[in-house]
Amino acid sequence: MLGEKDREPHPLLDEQVLRRVLTDISTSAAPAALGELIRLLASMPDVRDMDVRNTARQVFALDEAAQAQVRQAAGLYLSNAYSARSVRYKALGQDFHAFLGQVYDLLMSGLIGDFTIPRDDPLRAEILLRTVRTAAGEFKWAAFDYQSLSPEAWRRAMSAYRLALSAGVADLPVRLREGRESRTTVSREFARLVAMQCAGFEQLSPERIEAADKLMRFVQHALRLTGEPLEGSQFSVDLDGFERPRRLLNLPEAAGTLRFFRPGDAVPVLGDLAGSVLLPGGHAAFAGTNPVEIGAAIAHLNRQWGARAPMRQYRRHPMRGEVSLSTGLGLIRSLISGEAQFRPAPAWHLVDASRDGFCLASRLFDGEVCRVGTLVGAYLGEWGTWTLAVVRRVQHSERQGTSIGLQILTSGPRPAALDDGSRSWLGVLCDPVVRGRALRIVCEPGFTGLGGRLFVKQGPRTVKADVEHLVARGPGFEVWGCKVR
């Protein structure tokens, strides 16, 4: 059983123990399997004192045995993304990739001093390739927390790519799993890692981050880095340092140590895919993923990788002031109506604001607030007013704290009672109630639908409204566009 091997030799020192561990991992649930893998990776002897070739093969075996469990852990995290249980699954995914990356870092160090391994040996290419692939996995799990790839992981991936280029194995095809025909290269894996950092994950919900990651795997054959600034090159990365990829405003005259990412090659593939994922049965490569999330991720990548950089619609102005945020439509409604006996402490402060939104910052990371797509009630202390908004961007780092961008639904939310003739419930109105005018109504999912008719009661006044279209949807809420009769 897992967890009962403390007295056995480490699997990397005994092939028989390794086979037993691999069997246990494959037959255990993801949390137990990843916990055991983390323990093994954290307790590894210094691989620099071991035979690099044999040790690498054994690490590869542990790596491949973990892939199915990592996918299962991601599924468990996404199905519990808005509950306390998600913290455990997320920590397992993050820690596994962090420890595995450290092991590959040691193997890379061993390559430098092991002169028995030729420069063009496929083993060298596989170590470097898996190093980059592990950094990409680490970044996805960090993105679930709206963090960037750690400097250590980026340095490791960049070093692996540079070593592959110098050894001439960057484009050497490598088969990662026996029995499969598919092969990949260090260049292709590094291009995917660069693409992930240019994808704007801070603007996506966890479900859409997962969908975008699957999309980039699907179009990986079209993701390329070039040594020359060709037409369509939108991003660059400097191999001479460890800076992150940057958007190009103009193509440089000389490339030097720059490599250029041309996402335009992948955009047509995404366009062809957009139609097929929404067809009955969807696409086999995205089985188990909501087609709506795939479609939204495709539209997002098209914007991020387009010929023109995404621009703000309205100019932002610096602002100051304390802000209290609340989540959960029921709590927000009671706060707006004055029924609630308390108001959350002002843990956020204004950074800037525009016509349709504002930016907030805090030293803390509130897991209930910091999720793209979350509905929040914002109490602006300086003005004593409530605003209803949706989180559209989240960025977090241990050093700088948390920054979120909110898109305003209404600056004058009003609670109302709703009735469709068979049942009654409570909602929030985003617009003034005027006969013949449009009216947006926020309510819990499942209470109304397209073509429905509602009686809207606000104070002593009751009006009829026809439900015409869905404006927005998120965890625990829907916004419906209606017309007042």
ZINOR-V565340 format. One record per backbone hydrogen bond with DSSP energy under -0.5 kcal/mol. CO is the residue of the C=O (numbers start at 1). NH is the residue of the N-H. Records with the same first field share a line. If there is no record, write none. Layout:
# ZINOR-V565340
CO = NH, NH
This chain:
# ZINOR-V565340
1 = 4
5 = 8
10 = 13, 14
11 = 14
14 = 18
15 = 19
16 = 20
17 = 21
18 = 22
19 = 23
20 = 24
21 = 25
22 = 26
23 = 27
24 = 28
25 = 28
29 = 33
30 = 34
31 = 35
32 = 36
33 = 37
34 = 38
35 = 39
36 = 40
37 = 41
38 = 42
39 = 43
41 = 44
45 = 47
46 = 49
47 = 50
50 = 52
51 = 55
52 = 56
53 = 57
54 = 58
55 = 59
56 = 60
57 = 61
58 = 62
59 = 63
60 = 64
61 = 65
62 = 66
63 = 67
64 = 67, 68
66 = 70
67 = 71
68 = 72
69 = 73
70 = 74
71 = 75
72 = 76
73 = 77
74 = 78
75 = 79
76 = 80
77 = 80
78 = 81
80 = 83, 86
83 = 86
84 = 87
85 = 88, 89
86 = 90
87 = 91
88 = 92
89 = 93
90 = 94
91 = 95
92 = 96
93 = 97
94 = 98
95 = 99
96 = 100
97 = 101
98 = 102
99 = 103
100 = 104
101 = 105
102 = 106
103 = 107
104 = 108
105 = 109
106 = 110
107 = 111
108 = 112
109 = 113
110 = 114
111 = 114
113 = 115
114 = 117
116 = 118
118 = 121
121 = 124, 125
122 = 126
123 = 127
124 = 128
125 = 129
126 = 130
127 = 131
128 = 132
129 = 133
130 = 134
131 = 135
132 = 136
133 = 137
134 = 138
135 = 139
136 = 140
137 = 141
138 = 142
139 = 143
140 = 144
142 = 145, 147
143 = 146
146 = 396
150 = 154
151 = 155
152 = 156
153 = 157
154 = 158
155 = 159
156 = 160
157 = 161
158 = 162
159 = 163
160 = 164
161 = 165
162 = 166
163 = 167
164 = 168, 169, 170
165 = 168
169 = 172
170 = 187
171 = 173
174 = 176, 184
177 = 180
184 = 174
185 = 189
186 = 190
187 = 191
188 = 192
189 = 193
190 = 194
191 = 195
192 = 196
193 = 197
194 = 198
195 = 198
196 = 199
200 = 203
201 = 204
202 = 394
205 = 209
206 = 210
207 = 211
208 = 212
209 = 213
210 = 214
211 = 215
212 = 216
213 = 217
214 = 218
215 = 219
217 = 220
219 = 222
220 = 223
222 = 224
224 = 262
226 = 260
228 = 230
230 = 233
232 = 234, 264
234 = 248
235 = 261
236 = 246
237 = 239, 259
238 = 241
246 = 236
255 = 258
257 = 239
259 = 237
260 = 226, 262
261 = 234, 235, 263
262 = 265
263 = 266, 267
264 = 268
266 = 270
267 = 271
268 = 272
269 = 273
270 = 274
271 = 275
272 = 276
273 = 277
274 = 278
276 = 279
279 = 282
283 = 286
284 = 287
286 = 289
290 = 293, 294
291 = 295
292 = 296
293 = 297
294 = 298
295 = 299
296 = 300
297 = 301
298 = 302
299 = 303
300 = 304
301 = 305
303 = 306
317 = 353
321 = 350
322 = 381
323 = 348
324 = 379
326 = 377
328 = 332
329 = 333
330 = 334
331 = 335
332 = 336
333 = 337
334 = 338, 339, 340
345 = 347
348 = 323
349 = 361
351 = 319
352 = 359
353 = 317
356 = 408
357 = 354
358 = 406
359 = 351, 352
360 = 404
361 = 349
362 = 402
364 = 366
365 = 367
366 = 369, 370
369 = 371
371 = 374
374 = 391
375 = 328
376 = 378, 389
377 = 326, 379
378 = 380, 387
379 = 324, 381
380 = 383, 384, 385
385 = 380
387 = 378, 389
388 = 409, 410
389 = 376
390 = 407
391 = 373
393 = 405
395 = 403
397 = 401
401 = 397
402 = 362
403 = 395
404 = 360
405 = 392, 393
406 = 358, 408
407 = 390
410 = 388
414 = 429
416 = 427
417 = 457
418 = 425
419 = 455
423 = 420
425 = 418
427 = 416
428 = 442
429 = 414
432 = 434
434 = 437
437 = 484
439 = 482
440 = 430, 431
441 = 480
442 = 428
443 = 478
444 = 447
449 = 452
452 = 467
454 = 456, 465
455 = 419, 457
456 = 458, 463
457 = 417
458 = 461
461 = 458
463 = 456
464 = 485
465 = 454
466 = 468, 483
467 = 451
469 = 471, 481
472 = 479
474 = 476, 477
477 = 474
478 = 443, 480
479 = 471, 472
480 = 441, 482
481 = 468, 469
482 = 439
483 = 466
484 = 436
